[in-house]
Structure formats: structure tokens, C-alpha cells
Amino acid sequence: MTLLTHQIIVSPDHADQFAHECEITPFKWRVGFSWYLFPVVVAGKQEWLLVNVEFGYCAINTLRENNTAMSIGVSALLAIEYHMPEDREEYNVSVSRGCDCVTWHTAEKMPAHVGDRYLRARKRLKKCKTIGQAEDELEKLNEIPLTLGGRTFAPTRGVEGLLRDLADAFRDYIETTPWWKVRWHLWTNRSPWLELGYRSKRDA
């Protein structure tokens, strides 16, 4: 069945750095995790910062040896993987965990809250002397509440809340949906629990 995928968005100025590795198309929002990508400097070296559109969550490329499109995509996957509810059997039924489900896009503009999170992150990262310190600073930043869509929440709580909501929606779907309908959804590549659980969280 369809799972939540990851969309990485770069400015046209940086698209050429990754165009030889992957197809880059204009960004159009769809259900999933959307990440704006920014160059930042940590300890005198350029790194890449990911800022999530849906929750304002910030993560740095954790596979820094070559800063390729694949390593950045893996970092987006790992950022979500880190917050999956391990105490739930249904924790892995809604989010794609494969690099082949990471797509790349360009956009001329960014949402205001994304720009604000980038500036806050960059200010913190400038003071860091190691990548470990940078990761600690972003973890602290992700615990600071922001207001988005009329709701105030810490980005970490937003991500974890969505993943738990999706697990709950899947459990409810399995417990209340006739077996033949589940099979039909499988054959037609539909994920009703995903559509309802994600949209209810996003639109709350």
C-alpha cells in the first residue's frame, strides 16, 4: 500500500549540485514529509540542514562523508525513524523507509515558518565546534514550541504525535474493516487509514 514519502526541496541555485544524481522537478505539495534543504556552516565546513514543512522539525545531514543526494535522503528517513513509537506493532505501516521513495524538487519560495526555523538553526549552528554539538543544538531547537496553523507545539511532539495517530488509525482500520475490503484496498494500492490519520493531524 501507499506510504508517506519524503520530498526534498532545494532552491534553483543549489539544484545543479544534485541534478546528476536524481531527477529534480517543481515542487507540488502532497501527503508526506516535505523538507527544505539549506547549506549551513558547522565548524568551518559546509553541511546541509533539513527543515520539515509540516512541523518545523530540523535535522542535519547525518551521513556527511560525501553530502550526496542519497545521503541527504537517508538523513530525512532517519530523522523520522528516530521518532517512531517502538512500543507499537503498527509503528512502521505508514511511513516509507526506502531511499527510492525520496523525491527531489525545486521551489522559488518557502513558507515563512520554514525560513524562520532555518535562521534560528543557523544561528545555533554557527556556535558549534563539532557535528555532535550541532546535533545537540538542533535537538534543543526541536523542543521549542512554534505556532503553525493555529496550533502551538514543539516540532518533536508534532512528529511523534503524527506517527502515533497513524498507528492508531491503522489499528482501528484493521479492527473495523471487513477482510475483503482490506484486500481490495491492497489490490488498488489505497491506504484509507493513512489518508484519514494524516489529514486529521495536519488540519487539526
C-alpha positions as CSV (number, residue, x, y, z in Angstrom):
1,M,0.0,0.0,0.0
2,T,1.0,3.6,-0.5
3,L,3.1,5.0,2.4
4,L,4.1,8.6,3.4
5,T,7.1,9.5,1.3
6,H,9.7,12.3,1.5
7,Q,10.0,15.3,-0.7
8,I,13.3,17.3,-0.5
9,I,13.1,20.8,-1.8
10,V,16.1,22.8,-2.9
11,S,16.4,26.3,-4.3
12,P,17.2,26.6,-8.0
13,D,20.6,28.0,-7.0
14,H,21.5,24.6,-5.5
15,A,19.7,22.2,-7.7
16,D,22.6,21.7,-10.1
17,Q,24.7,20.2,-7.3
18,F,22.3,17.2,-7.2
19,A,20.9,17.1,-10.7
20,H,23.4,14.5,-11.8
21,E,22.2,12.1,-9.1
22,C,18.4,12.4,-9.3
23,E,15.6,13.9,-11.2
24,I,14.6,17.3,-9.8
25,T,11.1,18.6,-10.6
26,P,9.0,21.6,-9.5
27,F,7.6,21.1,-6.0
28,K,3.9,20.4,-5.6
29,W,2.6,19.6,-2.1
30,R,1.3,16.1,-1.5
31,V,0.7,14.0,1.6
32,G,4.0,13.1,3.1
33,F,7.0,14.8,4.6
34,S,8.4,17.8,2.8
35,W,11.9,19.1,3.7
36,Y,13.6,22.3,2.6
37,L,17.3,21.9,2.2
38,F,19.7,24.7,3.2
39,P,23.5,24.9,3.2
40,V,24.9,25.7,6.7
41,V,28.4,26.0,8.1
42,V,29.4,23.9,11.1
43,A,33.0,24.1,12.5
44,G,34.2,25.8,9.3
45,K,32.7,23.2,6.9
46,Q,29.6,23.3,4.8
47,E,26.8,20.9,5.8
48,W,23.2,20.5,4.8
49,L,20.2,21.3,7.0
50,L,16.8,19.8,6.5
51,V,13.7,21.8,7.7
52,N,10.4,20.0,7.7
53,V,7.5,21.9,6.3
54,E,4.7,20.1,8.3
55,F,6.2,20.5,11.8
56,G,9.2,22.8,11.5
57,Y,11.5,19.9,12.6
58,C,15.2,20.5,11.9
59,A,17.8,17.8,11.1
60,I,21.3,17.9,9.8
61,N,22.7,15.5,7.2
62,T,24.0,12.7,9.4
63,L,25.9,10.9,6.6
64,R,28.3,13.7,5.9
65,E,31.2,11.9,4.2
66,N,30.1,12.9,0.7
67,N,27.0,15.1,1.0
68,T,25.3,13.3,-1.9
69,A,21.6,13.3,-2.7
70,M,21.3,9.8,-1.3
71,S,23.0,10.6,2.0
72,I,20.7,13.6,2.5
73,G,17.7,11.4,1.6
74,V,18.8,8.8,4.1
75,S,19.1,11.6,6.8
76,A,15.5,12.6,6.2
77,L,14.4,8.9,6.6
78,L,16.5,8.6,9.8
79,A,15.0,11.7,11.3
80,I,11.5,10.2,11.1
81,E,12.7,6.7,12.0
82,Y,14.2,8.1,15.2
83,H,10.8,9.2,16.5
84,M,8.7,6.1,15.5
85,P,6.8,4.7,18.5
86,E,8.7,1.5,19.2
87,D,6.2,0.3,21.7
88,R,3.6,-0.2,18.9
89,E,3.3,-3.0,16.5
90,E,1.8,-0.7,13.9
91,Y,4.7,1.8,14.1
92,N,6.1,1.1,10.6
93,V,2.9,0.7,8.5
94,S,2.6,4.3,7.3
95,V,6.0,5.8,6.6
96,S,8.2,4.9,3.7
97,R,11.7,3.7,4.8
98,G,13.3,3.3,1.4
99,C,15.5,5.7,-0.5
100,D,13.6,5.0,-3.7
101,C,10.6,6.9,-2.1
102,V,12.6,10.1,-1.7
103,T,12.0,12.6,-4.4
104,W,13.7,15.9,-5.2
105,H,12.1,19.2,-6.2
106,T,12.8,22.9,-6.6
107,A,10.8,25.9,-5.3
108,E,11.4,29.7,-5.7
109,K,9.8,30.5,-2.3
110,M,9.4,28.9,1.1
111,P,6.8,29.1,3.9
112,A,7.6,31.8,6.4
113,H,7.9,29.4,9.3
114,V,10.5,27.3,7.4
115,G,12.6,30.5,6.8
116,D,12.3,31.3,10.5
117,R,13.4,27.8,11.6
118,Y,16.3,28.0,9.2
119,L,17.5,31.3,10.7
120,R,17.2,30.0,14.2
121,A,19.0,26.8,13.4
122,R,21.8,28.6,11.5
123,K,22.4,31.0,14.5
124,R,22.8,28.0,16.8
125,L,25.0,26.0,14.4
126,K,27.4,28.9,14.0
127,K,28.5,28.5,17.6
128,C,29.1,24.7,17.3
129,K,32.6,23.3,17.1
130,T,31.6,19.8,16.3
131,I,28.9,17.9,14.5
132,G,27.9,16.4,17.8
133,Q,27.3,19.8,19.3
134,A,25.3,20.7,16.2
135,E,23.0,17.7,16.6
136,D,22.5,18.6,20.3
137,E,21.6,22.2,19.4
138,L,19.0,21.1,16.8
139,E,17.6,18.7,19.4
140,K,17.1,21.6,21.7
141,L,15.6,23.7,19.0
142,N,13.1,21.0,18.1
143,E,11.8,21.1,21.7
144,I,11.0,24.8,21.5
145,P,7.3,25.3,20.6
146,L,6.2,27.2,17.5
147,T,2.7,28.2,16.3
148,L,1.7,26.8,13.0
149,G,-1.8,26.6,11.5
150,G,-3.3,28.0,14.7
151,R,-1.7,25.3,16.9
152,T,1.3,25.7,19.2
153,F,3.5,22.6,19.6
154,A,7.2,21.5,19.8
155,P,8.3,20.1,16.4
156,T,9.4,16.8,18.1
157,R,6.0,16.4,19.7
158,G,4.3,17.1,16.3
159,V,6.3,14.4,14.5
160,E,5.8,11.8,17.3
161,G,2.1,12.7,17.6
162,L,1.5,12.1,13.9
163,L,3.3,8.8,13.9
164,R,1.2,7.6,16.9
165,D,-2.0,8.9,15.3
166,L,-1.2,6.9,12.1
167,A,-0.5,3.8,14.2
168,D,-3.9,4.3,16.0
169,A,-5.7,4.9,12.7
170,F,-4.2,1.7,11.2
171,R,-5.1,-0.4,14.2
172,D,-8.7,1.0,14.1
173,Y,-8.8,0.3,10.3
174,I,-7.7,-3.4,10.8
175,E,-10.1,-3.9,13.6
176,T,-13.2,-2.4,12.0
177,T,-12.8,-3.0,8.2
178,P,-14.1,-6.3,6.6
179,W,-11.3,-8.5,5.4
180,W,-12.5,-8.3,1.8
181,K,-12.3,-4.6,1.9
182,V,-8.8,-4.6,3.2
183,R,-7.8,-7.0,0.3
184,W,-9.5,-4.6,-2.1
185,H,-7.5,-1.7,-0.8
186,L,-4.3,-3.7,-1.1
187,W,-5.1,-4.6,-4.7
188,T,-6.0,-1.0,-5.6
189,N,-3.0,0.5,-3.7
190,R,-5.1,2.5,-1.2
191,S,-4.3,3.4,2.4
192,P,-7.6,4.8,4.0
193,W,-6.1,4.9,7.5
194,L,-3.2,7.0,6.1
195,E,-5.4,9.5,4.4
196,L,-7.6,10.0,7.4
197,G,-4.9,9.9,10.1
198,Y,-2.5,12.3,8.3
199,R,-5.1,14.8,7.2
200,S,-6.8,14.9,10.6
201,K,-3.5,15.7,12.2
202,R,-2.5,18.2,9.6
203,D,-5.8,20.0,9.6
204,A,-6.5,20.0,13.4
